[in-house]
Amino acid sequence: MEYIDCDVCEQNMNAFIENKLVGEHLWQFLTHVESCPDCYEELEIKYLIAEALGRLENGEAINLKDELAQKIKLTKRAMYFHYFNEDVLRILEIVSMIIIVYEVFGFLSHFFGIVF
C-alpha cells in the first residue's frame, strides 16, 4: 500500500468531509490522519467549520469533535468489512475453480478411462 504525505492528505480533507473519498485513496487518507497529529488537527478544524456552519443555520446541537472521531472509526470499520468481503469472494472463486477442475477430471476419467 502506498502512503501519502501531509500535502496530499490536506488536499483530500474536503473530499473526506463531503464523503467523496473512496477506495484506496480513502484508506490512505485515514491511515495518514490517524498517525499524523498535525493533519488530524487540521482535519478537525476543517470539519468543525464545515459542520458547524450548516448546523448553526439549522439550530442543531454541536459536539463535532466526538462526531469526527466517530466518523473516522465508522469509515474505517466499513473499509475493513469491504476488504474482508473481497477476500471471502476470492476464496470462494478459488474453491469454485478447484471443484470445477475436480469435476472435469472426474468426467474425463469416467468417460475416457483416463486415470490421473
C-alpha positions as CSV (number, residue, x, y, z in Angstrom):
1,M,0.0,0.0,0.0
2,E,1.3,3.4,-0.9
3,Y,1.4,6.1,1.9
4,I,0.5,9.7,1.4
5,D,2.3,12.8,2.7
6,C,0.8,15.8,4.6
7,D,0.2,17.8,1.4
8,V,-1.8,15.1,-0.3
9,C,-3.7,14.5,2.9
10,E,-4.6,18.1,3.2
11,Q,-5.8,18.2,-0.4
12,N,-8.2,15.3,0.4
13,M,-9.7,16.7,3.6
14,N,-12.7,18.4,2.0
15,A,-13.4,15.3,-0.1
16,F,-13.4,13.2,3.1
17,I,-15.7,15.6,4.9
18,E,-18.1,15.6,1.9
19,N,-17.9,11.7,1.8
20,K,-16.4,11.8,-1.7
21,L,-13.2,9.9,-1.0
22,V,-13.4,6.2,-1.8
23,G,-11.3,3.0,-2.1
24,E,-7.6,3.1,-1.7
25,H,-7.5,6.9,-1.5
26,L,-9.8,6.8,1.5
27,W,-7.8,4.1,3.2
28,Q,-4.5,6.0,2.7
29,F,-6.1,9.2,3.9
30,L,-7.5,7.6,7.1
31,T,-4.2,5.8,7.8
32,H,-2.3,9.1,7.5
33,V,-4.7,11.1,9.6
34,E,-4.7,8.6,12.4
35,S,-0.9,8.7,12.5
36,C,-0.2,12.4,12.0
37,P,-1.4,14.7,14.8
38,D,-0.9,17.8,12.6
39,C,-3.1,16.5,9.8
40,Y,-5.7,15.3,12.4
41,E,-5.8,18.7,13.9
42,E,-6.2,20.4,10.5
43,L,-9.0,17.9,9.6
44,E,-10.6,18.6,12.9
45,I,-10.6,22.4,12.3
46,K,-12.0,22.0,8.7
47,Y,-14.6,19.5,9.9
48,L,-15.7,21.8,12.8
49,I,-16.0,24.8,10.4
50,A,-17.9,22.9,7.7
51,E,-20.3,21.1,10.0
52,A,-20.8,24.0,12.5
53,L,-21.9,26.4,9.7
54,G,-24.5,24.0,8.5
55,R,-25.8,23.2,11.9
56,L,-25.9,26.8,13.2
57,E,-28.2,27.6,10.3
58,N,-30.5,24.8,11.3
59,G,-30.2,25.4,15.1
60,E,-28.8,22.0,15.8
61,A,-26.7,21.0,18.8
62,I,-22.9,20.7,18.1
63,N,-20.5,18.1,19.5
64,L,-18.3,17.8,16.5
65,K,-15.0,16.6,18.0
66,D,-16.6,13.3,19.0
67,E,-18.5,13.1,15.7
68,L,-15.3,13.4,13.7
69,A,-13.7,10.6,15.7
70,Q,-16.8,8.5,15.3
71,K,-16.9,9.2,11.5
72,I,-13.3,8.1,11.1
73,K,-13.9,5.0,13.2
74,L,-17.1,4.0,11.3
75,T,-15.5,4.7,7.9
76,K,-12.5,2.5,8.8
77,R,-14.8,-0.3,10.1
78,A,-16.7,-0.1,6.8
79,M,-13.5,-0.3,4.9
80,Y,-12.4,-3.4,6.9
81,F,-15.7,-5.0,6.1
82,H,-15.4,-4.2,2.4
83,Y,-11.9,-5.7,2.2
84,F,-13.0,-8.7,4.2
85,N,-15.8,-9.3,1.7
86,E,-13.4,-9.1,-1.2
87,D,-11.1,-11.7,0.4
88,V,-14.1,-14.0,1.0
89,L,-15.1,-13.7,-2.6
90,R,-11.6,-14.5,-3.8
91,I,-11.6,-17.6,-1.6
92,L,-15.0,-18.7,-3.0
93,E,-13.7,-18.2,-6.5
94,I,-10.7,-20.4,-5.8
95,V,-12.8,-23.1,-4.2
96,S,-15.2,-23.0,-7.2
97,M,-12.3,-23.4,-9.6
98,I,-11.0,-26.4,-7.6
99,I,-14.4,-28.0,-7.7
100,I,-14.7,-27.4,-11.5
101,V,-11.3,-28.8,-12.2
102,Y,-12.1,-31.8,-10.0
103,E,-15.3,-32.4,-11.8
104,V,-13.7,-32.1,-15.2
105,F,-11.0,-34.7,-14.3
106,G,-13.7,-36.9,-12.9
107,F,-15.7,-36.6,-16.1
108,L,-12.6,-37.4,-18.3
109,S,-11.6,-40.4,-16.2
110,H,-15.2,-41.8,-16.2
111,F,-15.9,-41.4,-19.9
112,F,-12.5,-41.8,-21.4
113,G,-10.8,-44.1,-18.9
114,I,-8.1,-41.6,-18.3
115,V,-6.5,-42.0,-14.8
116,F,-4.9,-39.0,-13.2
